[in-house]
Amino acid sequence: MQILGVGIDIVENLRLKNLIKNKKFIDRVFSKSEVLKSKKINNKLAFFSKRFAAKEAFSKAMGSGIGLELNFKDISINNDNYGKPLIKINKKIKNIFKKKYRINNLNVHLSISDEKKYSIAIVVLERLWKTLSYFLLKI
């Protein structure tokens, strides 16, 4: 295994409080699946703040940030059946990794957390070798 990148981000939740009231901001930053899931969540501020931090952390781990190669909607934060946060890898991100690292197998580790005032996320990107195929996230 090889670490390709690490990213971390912290968000002051109040910074997003007014932004998430704006539909244009929501549509520009969050995927359809994230918006749909938010409708079932009581604490929308924590929900969106954690996902915003996760998107920033992922872009930092990639080494690109948000901008030229990547935009917020390219990154979608989901949860598995146990609630563990996951980053959905789309075709655009797959192509960036293939071009930048010449890899087909990637493991993305994501952890997110929040308190009243802050949300934080950390992402570790790991290259996997073919011998570990049962853990692979095929890209």
Stockholm file with secondary structure:
# STOCKHOLM 1.0

chainA/1-139         MQILGVGIDIVENLRLKNLIKNKKFIDRVFSKSEVLKSKKINNKLAFFSKRFAAKEAFSKAMGSGIGLELNFKDISINNDNYGKPLIKINKKIKNIFKKKYRINNLNVHLSISDEKKYSIAIVVLERLWKTLSYFLLKI
#=GR chainA/1-139 SS CEEEEEEEEEEEHHHHHTGGGCHHHHHHHSCHHHHHHHTTCSCHHHHHHHHHHHHHHHHHHHTCCSSSSCCGGGCEEEECTTCCEEEECCHHHHHHHHHHHCCSEEEEEEEEEECSSEEEEEEEEEECCGGGGGGCEEC
#=GC SS_cons         CEEEEEEEEEEEHHHHHTGGGCHHHHHHHSCHHHHHHHTTCSCHHHHHHHHHHHHHHHHHHHTCCSSSSCCGGGCEEEECTTCCEEEECCHHHHHHHHHHHCCSEEEEEEEEEECSSEEEEEEEEEECCGGGGGGCEEC
//
